[in-house]
Amino acid sequence: GAAAMLAHFGSRWWAVQVAGVEPMSDGVEIFNAARVLSGMLNILLLLNTRSTAILIAVVMTGAGCSLLALTVLREPWNLGLQWILAGVSITGSLTIVLIAPEAITGLVAAMPLLIAGLVVLERSAMANPHTRLILLTSLLFFVGVFATQAPSGGGLQWGGRYLMLAVPMLTAVAVASLRKLLKFGPAGGYILVSVLAIATVALSFNAAVVLVEGRQKSQEFNRRIAMLALDVTYDPGRRPVIVSTQTHIGRSAWRTLDDVDYFLVPDQFFAVYVRRLAGEGLLRIGMFVDWNDDREALLASLGYRKLEQSEAPFVIVVRVGD
């Protein structure tokens, strides 16, 4: 918490020294139980969709692998139950691939090997000081990420992806734990290995789809921003101006920063900045905002109208009569 506070206020101070203005911010929350719980569930289960079917498939994948590992450990002779649990896990992972290959799953489904290995970790493993150090370090790290997690489960801010810094260490412990299962029930152990392999490969396909689609969306967004900047270039002798209430525009607009004036403003100050820009007599203003009737009415009162060919959130407004 102290480190987070120091980083927050330190970054604001540095922004003032460099840019001379306070950065955009909605404030900082030290702790919010509902936010932490929501973020934790997103990290563990599902990040970018609220589909009930996919959520069930995620639980089937993770729970199936974990229960299968427990069954191999405690009831190695019960092959019938092991095959049932194997079917549950495989069905869950294939459902995710077939129904929503673009889904970004949480840790439970994305790394079934890790979850299963930790579930069957024996107490005797704690006798190893290296194992104890890994588990304690990872636990503290996980708690820190959970406690500072955004409710939406990550995205453009601090998120569950930072758990990956601890996952390689935990994976080594999980693999060592799973290897011991082969001596309890060789048949069940091979079933478990096969299920983990199928689930991992299936969800790796998901990861590939997400990467490809993410790149395509990013390229399209970059193109739209560049076109918006080009379309706003209208006033002779003036640099084009684009107002955005979305801070992530900078990731895609950096190619045009030398030629365009960008104003990143919080929603609550949108009207203030637009009035100031209107007072400068701009003939055209580009906007990357959530368009609504209130903003349209505000701009109309300032003598601007939205170009009909503009599609939100990429909007161009022009002075009436232009």
Secondary structure, DSSP 8 states (H G I E B T S, - for coil): -HHHHHHHHHHHHHHHHHHSS--------S--HHHHHHHHHHHHTBSS---HHHHHHHHHHHHHHHHHHHHHHH-TT-HHHHHHHHHHHHHHHHHHHHH-TT--B-HHHH-HHHHHHHHT--GGGGGSHHHHHHHHHHHHHHHHHHHT--TT--SSSS-GGGGGGTHHHHHHHHHHHHHTHHHH-HHHHHHHHHHHHHHHHHHHHHHHHHHHHHHHHHHHHHHHHHHHHHHHTTSTTS--EEEES-TTHHHHHGGGTTT-EEEE--GGGHHHHHHHHHHTT-SEEEEES---HHHHHHHHHTTEEE-TT-BTTEEEEEETT-
